[in-house]
Amino acid sequence: MKAIGVGFGRTGTTSLKAALELLGYGPCYHMSDIVEEPARIGTWIDAAEGRPVDWDHAFRGFASAVDFPAAAFWRELVARYPDAKVILTVRDPDSWYESATRTIFRKALRARRPTARIGFALVSRIAPDLGAFVKMTDVAIMRRVFDGRVADREHAIAVFRRHIEEVQAEVPAERLLVYNVSEGWEPLCAFLGTPVPEEPFPRGNDTRTFDVEEKERVRRLMSRRR
């Protein structure tokens, strides 16, 4: 593992994944890899529920990792891979929360509805991969990181701010890049010691793109039924 992205989802992690792969730090592990290979789901449920995890096995074949759920276990990964560069993607906390509520928090917010438990039981029975994925996001991200309180704006933003402070306090400055993807190639390449590519910095995964890709994620996870 050569680079670990420890920024929360919706801080440009998809763009960072593409950038790292263009710079030779790929393949880069991302939530999308879990959707492509649902067998990976169990790793994160085990980690969230306190069972031992073989991180080397989990990341075999990958040179970097970004986004949730990896970012939820940043301390474990930073300690396990002491030579890896650490990249903390950041953005304005208020705009982050607004983006998150429209995307990665959306299902968690819907789960607060009275009928959600029945719906989850039905989905888990019909499409076990989708049920396992929903469980993973709940235990490894929504509960582990946000205490199940993503609907509480002040709480979620406080968690976001505290995460940034804790990473900066615990990761040595020479090993850490605090980075807004709007800054483009220069700070990232300087930190990694790589030439600046001629092509534009990758941009992607706005709310509209997320909606399209989420439908595809659900389709893929529903495709393997009992």
Stockholm file with secondary structure:
# STOCKHOLM 1.0

chainA/1-226         MKAIGVGFGRTGTTSLKAALELLGYGPCYHMSDIVEEPARIGTWIDAAEGRPVDWDHAFRGFASAVDFPAAAFWRELVARYPDAKVILTVRDPDSWYESATRTIFRKALRARRPTARIGFALVSRIAPDLGAFVKMTDVAIMRRVFDGRVADREHAIAVFRRHIEEVQAEVPAERLLVYNVSEGWEPLCAFLGTPVPEEPFPRGNDTRTFDVEEKERVRRLMSRRR
#=GR chainA/1-226 SS CCEEECSCTTSSHHHHHHHHHHTTCCSEECHHHHHHCGGGHHHHHHHHTTCCCCHHHHTTTCSEECSTTGGGGHHHHHHHCTTSEEEEECCCHHHHHHHHHHTTTHHHHHTTSTTHHHHHHHHHHHCHHHHHHHHHHIIIIIITTTTTCTTCHHHHHHHHHHHHHHHHHHSCGGGEEEECGGGCHHHHHHHHTCCCCSSCCCCCCCHHHHHHHHHHHHHHHHSSCC
#=GC SS_cons         CCEEECSCTTSSHHHHHHHHHHTTCCSEECHHHHHHCGGGHHHHHHHHTTCCCCHHHHTTTCSEECSTTGGGGHHHHHHHCTTSEEEEECCCHHHHHHHHHHTTTHHHHHTTSTTHHHHHHHHHHHCHHHHHHHHHHIIIIIITTTTTCTTCHHHHHHHHHHHHHHHHHHSCGGGEEEECGGGCHHHHHHHHTCCCCSSCCCCCCCHHHHHHHHHHHHHHHHSSCC
//
